[in-house]
């Protein structure tokens, strides 16, 4: 991927990772897609949970945010937009992703997608890719996109 957006952060604690998720989450609007890459245990669900909980808290709502590993998709009403959290780990290919309604959600909702490699050719153009890599007690977060609209969002993360 030729990416004009390329930003990296290192976090020394789960709380630092959560702060990045919260800051980025505050910037997201309908049609924004965040693709979470990384091995099992890299922090994808932790990142998504922190982002979702911060968006709900901003509305005065405090809900349990379970991993969608078994349900495949969890949806949250954020008043102005719906937020979809999808975990595609158990899927075998793009046809199953389409059956979930995820492709339509890419245009109308905020979407957080774990294991986005399952999307293959259905990966939305302009999505923000987040690669999480554990390194002992550290987490390295690397953001990439070919869409320049992410530049301002990541600048806010950098200053937080």
LINURPE-V48013 format. One record per pair of residues at least 24 apart in sequence whose ideal C-beta (glycine too) atoms are under 8 Angstrom apart, sorted by the first residue. I is the first residue (numbers start at 1). J is the second residue. Records with the same first field share a line. If there is no record, write none. Layout:
# LINURPE-V48013
I->J ; J
This chain:
# LINURPE-V48013
1->129 ; 144 ; 146
2->146
3->129 ; 144 ; 145 ; 146
4->145 ; 146 ; 148 ; 151
5->128 ; 143 ; 144 ; 145 ; 146 ; 147 ; 148 ; 150 ; 151 ; 154
6->142 ; 143 ; 144
7->142 ; 143 ; 154 ; 157 ; 158
8->140 ; 141 ; 142 ; 143
9->140 ; 141 ; 157 ; 158
10->138 ; 139 ; 140 ; 141
11->138 ; 139 ; 140 ; 141
12->137 ; 138
13->137
14->43 ; 46 ; 139
16->139
17->43 ; 46 ; 47 ; 50 ; 139 ; 141
18->46 ; 47 ; 50
19->160
20->47 ; 141 ; 157 ; 160
21->47 ; 48 ; 50 ; 51 ; 54
22->50 ; 51 ; 54
23->156 ; 157 ; 160
24->51 ; 153 ; 154 ; 156 ; 157
25->50 ; 51 ; 52 ; 54 ; 55
26->54 ; 55 ; 58 ; 156
27->152 ; 153 ; 156
28->55 ; 83 ; 110 ; 153
29->80 ; 81 ; 110
30->80 ; 81 ; 82 ; 108 ; 109 ; 110
31->106 ; 107 ; 108 ; 109 ; 110
32->110 ; 111 ; 128
33->106 ; 110 ; 111 ; 113 ; 124 ; 126 ; 127 ; 128
34->110 ; 111 ; 112 ; 113 ; 127 ; 128 ; 130
35->113 ; 116 ; 119 ; 123 ; 127 ; 128 ; 129 ; 130
36->112 ; 113 ; 114 ; 115 ; 116 ; 130 ; 132
37->116 ; 117 ; 129 ; 130 ; 131 ; 132
38->131 ; 132 ; 133 ; 134
39->134
41->134
42->132 ; 133 ; 134 ; 139
43->132 ; 134 ; 139
44->114 ; 115 ; 132
45->87 ; 114
47->130 ; 132 ; 141
48->85 ; 112 ; 114
51->112
52->76 ; 83 ; 85 ; 112
55->83
68->114
72->100
73->100 ; 101 ; 102
75->109
78->110
81->108 ; 109 ; 110
82->108 ; 109 ; 110
83->109 ; 110 ; 111 ; 112
84->109 ; 110 ; 111 ; 112
85->112 ; 114
86->111 ; 112 ; 113 ; 114
87->114 ; 115
88->113 ; 114 ; 115 ; 116 ; 118 ; 119
89->114 ; 115 ; 118
91->115 ; 118
92->118
93->118 ; 120
94->118 ; 119 ; 120 ; 121 ; 122
97->122
98->122
128->153
